[in-house]
Amino acid sequence: MSTDFISRIIGMILFSVGGLFLGARLAEVSNSPPYIYATTFFLVGALAGLVLTPYISVKPLRSLRHGLRHVPLQQLIAGTIGLVIGLVIAALLAIPLSLLPIPLNQILPFVGTILFSYLGIAAMTMRQQEVFNFIRGYRASSKESKSTAPNVPPVLLDTSVIIDGRIADISRTGFISGEMLVPNFILNELQHIADSSDALRRNRGRRGLDVLHRLQEESITPVRIIDMDVEDVREVDDKLVFLAKQLHCAIVTNDYNLNRVAELQGVPVLNINELANAVKAVYLPGEAFVVNVIQEGKESDQGVGYLDDGTMVVVESGRSYINSHTEVVVTKMLQTTAGRMIFARPVEESKKWS
């Protein structure tokens, strides 16, 4: 039996009994036969209970439960604390207000309760981050523990960075110290990609699910699936940005468009591609290293090789060194949107020029 059906039955009984007593009371006042009024109001009450009960009991509670499920825990705690503080202040003010003449002593305590409850909730939810940071700082100072790690906000993982897979290796190094959160709509998108009819998309989706499983098992920092959604927003990227603003945390991604949209809205972004470019080896002109020349370059007599981190090395006069490990000397470095490029010359050729 559904909750709606049970509530309708209970409401029908309560409203019909109320209608019965109301009809009997009206019949007594009007000096009319009681059974006419009682029967009429009994049937009206039963009908009203069947129709109205879910709208005044089950559905409001269901909407309230649905709303509370999507409210962040920190915001919910802050709102509850603010409500308690507001009620305490209203209760203290109710004592002097009750001494005022009628009708002020009856109206003002009620108005004060509503007003201070609202102000308490609003103040705590708007300043929740500062309040909780103050509480954490007070607890740390009271324990006199200098080794206590500072509070690190969580980060949200994007679909692209999960499919990319490098986040699993980064998480094991400890560079990401905050808890990694994966919203349920990101998981649903991964599942949708994994169920695609296109073989390439299907393989990418399955890889993302495997990376997520690997993250949960091997990551130093915890990885948690959160059941939070953003209503009235259809695009996954828009949901992620809105949720990051709500949770006051950063987004981990390698999606260029999402990176720019998030930055325009003031959301911090940790871009895996930017991290990869930042940690690539830096060689100064005149330094030497060994590279495997694997193909011809665009220009005449050029060879091209790659370092272990993927950095392209353009070797002047390197065409004759293709398919061989050659010691080269750096001549210059070029920073492009795709990363760094190193221009070098074989050591033997450099000796000829010197």
Secondary structure, DSSP 8 states (H G I E B T S, - for coil): --HHHHHHHHHHHHHHHHHHHHHHHHHHHHT--HHHHHHHHHHHHHHHHHHHHHHHTHHHHHHHHHHHHTS-HHHHHHHHHHHHHHHHHHHHHHHHHTTS-TTHHHHHHHHHHHHHHHHHHHHHHHTHHHHHHHHHHHHHHHHT-TT-------EEE-HHHHHH-HHHHHHHHTS--S-EEEEHHHHHHHHHHHT-SSHHHHHHHHHHHHHHHHHHHH-SS-EEEE----TT---HHHHHHHHHHHHT-EEEE--HHHHHHHHHTT--EEEHHHHHHHTS----TT-EEEEEEEEE-SSTT-EEEE-TT--EEEETT-GGGTTEEEEEEEEEEEEETTEEEEEEEEHHHHHHH-
